Amino acid sequence: MRLISLNVVKEGMVIGKTIWNEAGHPLLHQGVVINHRIIERLQQLNIRYIYIDDLISDGIQIEETVDPIVRHRVVKEITKTFETVRNLKGAQASYIIEQQSKAINGIVEGLLDTIVDSHEFLTILSDAYLYDQYLYHHSFQVTLYSIAIAKELGYSYEELRLIGVGAILHDIGKLLVPAEILKKPGALTEDEYNEMKLHARYGFDLLRNLHSISLLVAHCAFQHHERLDGSGYPRGLVEFEIHPFAKIIAVADVFDAVTSNRVYREKVLPSEGIAVLEKDAGTLYDAKVVEALKKCVVHYPNGTVLTLSDGRRGIVSRQNELHPSLPYIRIFEENSEMLVATYEINLANTFNITIEKIETEFIPSE
């Protein structure tokens, strides 16, 4: 299967990977032939990429780290937990979170079992899932990224558990921010942005006095928007003042935010999200954490068409266990001509050849 931009999807193409709705039911099954109504519906749903099956991608598989059924169950549990807090204030909301702490820990421990036992790079296909509430989907994905990063950094199981709980609850304070601000499609006014920034303090206040949740978790909510150079919020902390757990969640939070569709902008691909973080590593984000992210997530998902610096064009066929940024490529075009017989190369073994461009709008010549 092949990753393709919805901009160039045509009638007659075949869905390569099932797209799921927020209820955990298939919206479009793998194997469905695309027609104009399907294209219109995908556009309405703000989907930017889909997977299709075609000849150049024959046999290429994309497997997620977390099974779709497990994903939907977990997001449903997060939604249920968060929704019990929405519109409550102060002690009432904190009490409900205390009551839900066992369920929250259960979610994290289940995800830990999946990630800790896995030796593969983390693959998350956000466009394959549709959720009405971005907050819950985001909390799930930030938890996966945070645990994977912390595992790469060598944290203990108990530390991974605490980081996971902190990641799930890092945005809990947003439940106290007016919905019209959270979902506003355009730029926020200065007053609206200042209200949005309060979610970090709201989250800390909700969590800091709970007996069943560590104070470290409260600080994850409080500090995940702090930046090493002091430019973050709510307190403008600098590097040595920010807890290491919050530094991890900060990187996971930004990576998921830029690689997921938002009401105010379109997503970018994983390699582009990594580039965003690399640019400010050591200034805004902990460089060791960014490096750990690079080592544990897929940069170029299987099925991604790439143009190489020598002019050849190919599709990512599988990942390289030692070099996540240098996958195996199935070459299908040379000198602007489609090959009769494709062949595979390992980018880690091809000196002086780099990835020139990601081609999600590539259409093979007839």
C-alpha positions as CSV (number, residue, x, y, z in Angstrom):
1,M,0.0,0.0,0.0
2,R,1.1,3.6,-0.7
3,L,0.7,6.9,1.2
4,I,-1.0,9.5,-1.1
5,S,-2.2,13.0,-0.7
6,L,-6.0,13.4,-1.0
7,N,-5.2,16.2,-3.4
8,V,-4.4,13.7,-6.1
9,V,-6.8,10.8,-5.2
10,K,-8.9,9.8,-8.2
11,E,-11.9,7.7,-8.8
12,G,-11.0,4.0,-9.3
13,M,-8.2,4.0,-6.8
14,V,-8.5,1.3,-4.0
15,I,-8.4,2.0,-0.3
16,G,-5.3,0.3,1.1
17,K,-5.9,0.7,4.8
18,T,-9.2,0.8,6.7
19,I,-10.2,4.3,8.0
20,W,-12.0,4.1,11.4
21,N,-14.6,6.5,12.8
22,E,-14.7,7.9,16.4
23,A,-16.9,5.0,17.5
24,G,-14.3,2.4,16.5
25,H,-16.3,1.3,13.5
26,P,-14.8,1.1,9.9
27,L,-15.7,4.2,7.9
28,L,-14.0,2.9,4.7
29,H,-12.8,-0.7,4.5
30,Q,-9.6,-1.7,2.9
31,G,-10.3,-2.8,-0.7
32,V,-13.1,-0.3,-1.3
33,V,-12.9,1.3,-4.8
34,I,-13.0,5.1,-4.5
35,N,-15.7,7.2,-6.2
36,H,-16.4,10.9,-6.2
37,R,-18.7,10.6,-3.2
38,I,-15.9,9.1,-1.1
39,I,-13.5,11.8,-2.2
40,E,-15.9,14.5,-1.2
41,R,-16.6,12.8,2.2
42,L,-12.8,12.5,2.9
43,Q,-12.4,16.2,2.1
44,Q,-15.2,17.1,4.5
45,L,-13.5,15.1,7.2
46,N,-10.3,17.0,6.7
47,I,-8.3,13.9,5.9
48,R,-5.0,14.9,4.2
49,Y,-3.5,11.5,3.4
50,I,-4.9,8.0,2.8
51,Y,-3.3,4.6,1.9
52,I,-4.1,3.1,-1.5
53,D,-3.2,-0.2,-3.1
54,D,-1.5,-0.1,-6.4
55,L,1.2,-1.9,-8.5
56,I,4.2,0.0,-7.3
57,S,3.3,-0.7,-3.6
58,D,2.3,-4.3,-4.1
59,G,3.1,-6.3,-1.0
60,I,4.2,-3.4,1.2
61,Q,2.5,-3.5,4.6
62,I,2.0,-0.8,7.3
63,E,1.5,-2.1,10.8
64,E,0.8,0.2,13.7
65,T,2.4,-0.2,17.1
66,V,-1.0,-0.4,18.8
67,D,-3.8,-2.5,17.3
68,P,-6.8,-0.5,16.1
69,I,-9.2,-2.3,18.5
70,V,-6.9,-1.5,21.5
71,R,-6.5,2.1,20.3
72,H,-10.2,2.7,20.2
73,R,-10.8,1.1,23.6
74,V,-8.1,3.2,25.2
75,V,-9.3,6.5,23.5
76,K,-12.8,5.6,24.7
77,E,-11.5,5.2,28.3
78,I,-9.6,8.5,28.1
79,T,-12.7,10.2,26.8
80,K,-14.9,8.8,29.5
81,T,-12.4,9.8,32.2
82,F,-12.0,13.3,30.9
83,E,-15.7,13.9,30.2
84,T,-16.5,13.3,33.9
85,V,-14.3,16.3,34.7
86,R,-15.6,18.7,32.0
87,N,-17.5,21.7,33.4
88,L,-16.6,20.8,37.0
89,K,-14.6,23.2,39.1
90,G,-11.9,23.0,41.7
91,A,-12.3,20.3,44.4
92,Q,-15.2,18.6,42.5
93,A,-13.1,18.0,39.4
94,S,-10.1,16.9,41.5
95,Y,-12.3,14.4,43.4
96,I,-13.5,12.9,40.1
97,I,-9.9,12.5,38.8
98,E,-9.0,10.8,42.1
99,Q,-11.8,8.4,41.6
100,Q,-10.6,7.7,38.0
101,S,-6.9,7.3,39.0
102,K,-7.1,3.5,39.0
103,A,-8.5,3.5,35.4
104,I,-5.8,6.0,34.3
105,N,-3.1,3.8,35.7
106,G,-4.6,0.7,34.0
107,I,-4.5,2.5,30.6
108,V,-0.9,3.4,31.1
109,E,0.1,-0.1,32.2
110,G,-1.6,-1.6,29.2
111,L,0.3,0.7,26.8
112,L,3.5,0.0,28.7
113,D,3.1,-3.7,28.0
114,T,2.8,-3.0,24.3
115,I,5.7,-0.6,24.0
116,V,8.2,-2.0,26.4
117,D,8.0,-5.4,24.8
118,S,8.3,-4.0,21.2
119,H,11.6,-3.7,19.5
120,E,10.2,-1.9,16.5
121,F,10.0,1.8,15.7
122,L,6.8,3.5,16.8
123,T,4.3,3.8,14.0
124,I,1.2,5.9,14.5
125,L,-1.3,6.5,11.6
126,S,-3.3,9.5,12.8
127,D,-5.2,9.9,9.5
128,A,-6.5,6.4,9.7
129,Y,-8.7,7.4,12.7
130,L,-11.3,10.1,13.1
131,Y,-12.2,11.6,16.4
132,D,-14.6,14.4,17.2
133,Q,-12.5,15.5,20.2
134,Y,-8.9,16.1,19.3
135,L,-7.9,16.4,23.0
136,Y,-8.5,12.7,23.7
137,H,-6.8,11.4,20.6
138,H,-3.8,13.8,21.3
139,S,-3.6,12.5,24.9
140,F,-3.3,9.0,23.7
141,Q,-0.7,9.7,21.1
142,V,1.4,11.9,23.4
143,T,1.4,9.0,25.9
144,L,2.7,6.6,23.3
145,Y,5.5,8.9,22.2
146,S,6.4,9.9,25.8
147,I,6.8,6.3,26.9
148,A,8.8,5.4,23.8
149,I,11.1,8.3,24.3
150,A,11.6,7.5,28.0
151,K,12.2,3.9,27.2
152,E,14.9,4.9,24.7
153,L,16.5,7.1,27.4
154,G,16.7,4.2,29.8
155,Y,14.1,5.0,32.5
156,S,12.9,2.3,34.8
157,Y,9.4,0.7,34.6
158,E,8.1,2.8,37.5
159,E,9.4,6.0,35.9
160,L,7.8,5.0,32.6
161,R,4.5,4.5,34.4
162,L,4.7,7.9,36.0
163,I,5.7,9.6,32.7
164,G,2.7,7.7,31.0
165,V,0.3,9.0,33.6
166,G,1.7,12.5,33.2
167,A,1.4,12.3,29.5
168,I,-2.3,11.2,29.6
169,L,-3.1,14.0,32.0
170,H,-0.8,16.7,30.6
171,D,-3.7,18.6,29.0
172,I,-6.4,17.9,31.6
173,G,-6.5,21.6,32.3
174,K,-7.9,22.3,28.8
175,L,-11.2,20.9,30.1
176,L,-11.6,24.2,32.0
177,V,-10.8,26.3,28.9
178,P,-13.9,27.5,27.0
179,A,-14.8,25.2,24.1
180,E,-15.1,28.2,21.7
181,I,-11.4,28.9,22.3
182,L,-10.2,25.3,22.1
183,K,-12.0,24.7,18.7
184,K,-11.6,28.1,17.2
185,P,-10.5,27.6,13.5
186,G,-8.7,30.9,13.1
187,A,-6.0,32.7,15.1
188,L,-6.6,33.4,18.7
189,T,-6.8,37.0,20.0
190,E,-4.3,38.0,22.6
191,D,-7.0,37.6,25.4
192,E,-8.0,34.1,24.0
193,Y,-4.3,33.0,23.8
194,N,-3.7,34.1,27.4
195,E,-6.8,32.1,28.5
196,M,-5.5,29.1,26.5
197,K,-2.1,29.3,28.3
198,L,-3.9,29.0,31.6
199,H,-4.6,25.3,30.9
200,A,-1.1,24.4,32.3
201,R,-1.9,26.0,35.7
202,Y,-5.5,24.7,35.7
203,G,-4.1,21.2,35.2
204,F,-1.6,21.6,38.0
205,D,-4.2,22.9,40.4
206,L,-6.5,19.9,39.5
207,L,-3.7,17.3,40.2
208,R,-1.4,18.6,42.8
209,N,-3.3,17.6,46.0
210,L,-4.4,14.1,44.9
211,H,-3.3,11.2,47.1
212,S,-3.4,8.6,44.3
213,I,-1.5,10.6,41.7
214,S,2.2,11.7,42.1
215,L,3.0,15.3,42.4
216,L,5.4,14.7,39.5
217,V,2.4,14.1,37.3
218,A,1.0,17.5,38.4
219,H,4.3,19.1,37.3
220,C,4.1,17.4,33.9
221,A,0.8,19.3,33.4
222,F,2.3,22.5,34.8
223,Q,5.6,22.4,32.8
224,H,5.0,20.8,29.4
225,H,4.9,24.2,27.7
226,E,8.1,25.5,29.5
227,R,11.1,25.9,27.2
228,L,14.8,25.7,27.9
229,D,15.5,29.3,27.1
230,G,12.8,30.6,29.4
231,S,10.4,31.5,26.5
232,G,7.7,29.1,27.6
233,Y,4.7,29.4,30.0
234,P,3.2,29.6,32.5
235,R,6.3,30.6,34.6
236,G,9.1,31.1,32.1
237,L,11.3,28.4,33.6
238,V,14.7,27.7,32.2
239,E,16.5,24.4,31.5
240,F,17.6,23.4,35.0
241,E,14.2,24.4,36.5
242,I,12.1,22.1,34.2
243,H,11.6,18.5,35.4
244,P,13.0,15.8,33.0
245,F,9.6,14.2,32.7
246,A,8.1,17.5,31.5
247,K,10.9,17.9,28.9
248,I,10.0,14.5,27.5
249,I,6.3,15.3,27.3
250,A,7.0,18.7,25.8
251,V,8.8,17.0,22.8
252,A,6.1,14.4,22.4
253,D,3.4,17.1,22.6
254,V,4.9,19.2,19.9
255,F,5.6,16.2,17.6
256,D,2.1,15.0,17.8
257,A,0.6,18.5,17.4
258,V,2.5,19.1,14.1
259,T,1.9,15.6,12.7
260,S,-1.9,15.7,13.4
261,N,-4.6,17.7,11.7
262,R,-5.7,20.7,13.8
263,V,-8.6,23.0,13.2
264,Y,-6.2,25.8,12.4
265,R,-3.6,24.0,10.2
266,E,-2.8,20.8,8.3
267,K,-0.5,18.1,9.6
268,V,3.0,17.4,8.4
269,L,4.7,14.0,7.9
270,P,6.9,12.5,10.6
271,S,10.2,13.4,9.1
272,E,9.0,17.0,8.8
273,G,7.8,17.0,12.5
274,I,11.3,15.7,13.5
275,A,12.9,18.6,11.5
276,V,10.7,21.1,13.4
277,L,12.1,19.8,16.7
278,E,15.6,19.4,15.5
279,K,15.7,23.1,14.5
280,D,15.1,24.2,18.1
281,A,16.9,21.3,20.0
282,G,19.1,22.7,22.7
283,T,17.3,26.1,22.6
284,L,13.6,25.2,23.2
285,Y,13.7,21.4,23.6
286,D,16.1,19.1,25.4
287,A,18.5,17.8,22.6
288,K,18.8,14.4,24.3
289,V,15.0,14.0,24.2
290,V,14.8,15.0,20.6
291,E,17.5,12.6,19.7
292,A,15.6,9.8,21.6
293,L,12.5,10.6,19.6
294,K,14.5,10.3,16.4
295,K,15.6,6.8,17.4
296,C,12.2,5.4,18.3
297,V,9.7,6.7,15.7
298,V,9.3,6.0,12.0
299,H,10.6,8.9,10.0
300,Y,9.3,7.8,6.6
301,P,6.4,5.4,6.9
302,N,6.2,2.3,4.7
303,G,4.5,3.2,1.5
304,T,5.9,6.7,1.3
305,V,7.3,7.6,-2.2
306,L,10.7,9.4,-2.1
307,T,12.9,11.0,-4.7
308,L,16.6,10.4,-4.1
309,S,19.5,12.8,-4.7
310,D,20.6,10.8,-7.8
311,G,17.2,11.2,-9.4
312,R,15.9,7.7,-8.8
313,R,12.4,7.4,-7.4
314,G,11.2,4.7,-5.0
315,I,8.8,3.7,-2.2
316,V,9.7,2.9,1.4
317,S,9.3,-0.9,1.5
318,R,10.5,-1.6,5.1
319,Q,12.2,0.0,8.0
320,N,15.9,-0.3,8.9
321,E,16.3,-1.6,12.4
322,L,19.5,0.2,13.0
323,H,18.8,3.5,11.2
324,P,15.2,4.8,11.5
325,S,16.0,7.7,9.1
326,L,17.4,5.5,6.4
327,P,14.8,2.9,5.3
328,Y,14.8,0.3,2.6
329,I,13.6,1.7,-0.7
330,R,12.0,-0.2,-3.6
331,I,13.2,1.6,-6.7
332,F,10.6,1.8,-9.5
333,E,11.9,4.7,-11.6
334,E,15.2,5.7,-13.1
335,N,16.0,8.5,-15.5
336,S,12.3,9.5,-15.4
337,E,11.3,6.1,-16.8
338,M,9.3,3.4,-14.9
339,L,11.2,0.1,-14.5
340,V,9.9,-3.2,-15.7
341,A,11.5,-4.9,-12.7
342,T,11.9,-3.1,-9.4
343,Y,14.7,-3.6,-7.0
344,E,15.3,-2.7,-3.3
345,I,18.2,-0.7,-1.8
346,N,19.2,0.0,1.8
347,L,19.8,3.7,2.2
348,A,22.2,3.0,5.1
349,N,24.5,1.3,2.6
350,T,24.3,3.8,-0.2
351,F,27.0,6.4,0.3
352,N,26.5,10.0,-1.0
353,I,22.8,9.3,-1.8
354,T,20.2,11.2,0.3
355,I,16.5,11.7,0.3
356,E,15.7,14.7,-1.8
357,K,11.9,14.9,-1.6
358,I,8.8,13.2,-0.2
359,E,6.3,12.7,-3.0
360,T,2.8,12.2,-1.6
361,E,1.3,13.6,-4.9
362,F,3.1,11.2,-7.2
363,I,1.0,9.6,-9.9
364,P,2.6,6.9,-12.1
365,S,2.7,7.6,-15.8
366,E,0.0,5.7,-17.7
